[in-house]
Amino acid sequence: MILEESVRTKVLDVGRAPAAGALTTAGVYGILGLSNVVFPRHLGWMTAVGLLAAPIGSILVLPSLLIIRQKISGRKRAGEVCEVEAK
């Protein structure tokens, strides 16, 4: 099953770089969230939360949705065209 192997590779190997990048950038905006001024504080925390949510969706949610879509459509391999019987 090609799709499951590609998802496993994405989560275990490729997912480290986006997670590390998101953590460092979210850390910088988190520091901005410690400001005494209201607007930069809100901007910092909201941006940090968004930056942490994006790789979670990319690493965990998107591959899961692809597997669910494959199982619903009945395809055996990624990119395979389903044959539809003409009635």
VOFI-486301 format. One line per field, with one value per residue (C-alpha): x, y, z; residue in three letters. Coordinates in steps of 0.5 Angstrom, whole numbers, plus 2048, in hexadecimal, padded with zeros to 3 digits. Example, Ala and Ser with C-alpha at 12.3 -4.5 7.8 and 13.67 -1.06 7.14 Angstrom:
c1 <- 819,81B
c2 <- 7F7,7FE
c3 <- 810,80E
aa <- ALA,SER
# end
This chain:
c1 <- 800,804,7FF,800,808,808,804,809,80F,80B,80A,810,816,813,80F,815,817,810,80F,816,815,80E,811,816,812,80C,811,813,80C,80B,810,80C,806,80A,809,806,802,7FC,7FC,803,801,7FB,7FE,804,800,7FB,801,804,7FE,7FD,804,803,7FD,7FF,804,800,7FB,800,803,7FD,7F7,7F8,7FB,7F5,7F0,7F4,7F4,7EC,7EB,7EF,7EA,7E4,7E5,7E8,7EE,7F4,7FA,7FB,7F9,7F5,7EF,7E8,7E5,7DD,7D8,7D4,7CD
c2 <- 800,806,80B,808,808,80F,811,80E,811,818,817,814,817,81D,820,822,828,82B,82A,82D,833,834,833,838,83D,83C,83D,844,846,844,848,84E,84B,84D,855,85A,85D,85A,859,856,851,84F,84F,84B,845,845,844,83F,83B,83B,839,833,831,831,82B,827,827,826,820,81D,81F,81F,818,815,819,816,80F,810,812,80D,808,80B,80B,804,805,800,805,80D,810,809,80B,808,804,806,801,804,802
c3 <- 800,7FD,801,808,807,804,80A,80F,80C,80C,814,816,811,80E,813,818,814,814,81B,81D,818,81B,823,822,81E,823,829,826,825,82C,82F,82B,82F,836,834,839,833,831,829,829,82E,82B,824,827,82A,825,820,824,825,81D,81C,820,81D,816,817,81B,815,810,814,817,814,80D,80C,810,80B,805,808,80A,803,800,804,802,7FB,7FB,7F7,7F8,7F6,7F6,7F0,7ED,7E9,7EC,7E7,7E6,7E3,7DE,7E0
aa <- MET,ILE,LEU,GLU,GLU,SER,VAL,ARG,THR,LYS,VAL,LEU,ASP,VAL,GLY,ARG,ALA,PRO,ALA,ALA,GLY,ALA,LEU,THR,THR,ALA,GLY,VAL,TYR,GLY,ILE,LEU,GLY,LEU,SER,ASN,VAL,VAL,PHE,PRO,ARG,HIS,LEU,GLY,TRP,MET,THR,ALA,VAL,GLY,LEU,LEU,ALA,ALA,PRO,ILE,GLY,SER,ILE,LEU,VAL,LEU,PRO,SER,LEU,LEU,ILE,ILE,ARG,GLN,LYS,ILE,SER,GLY,ARG,LYS,ARG,ALA,GLY,GLU,VAL,CYS,GLU,VAL,GLU,ALA,LYS
# end
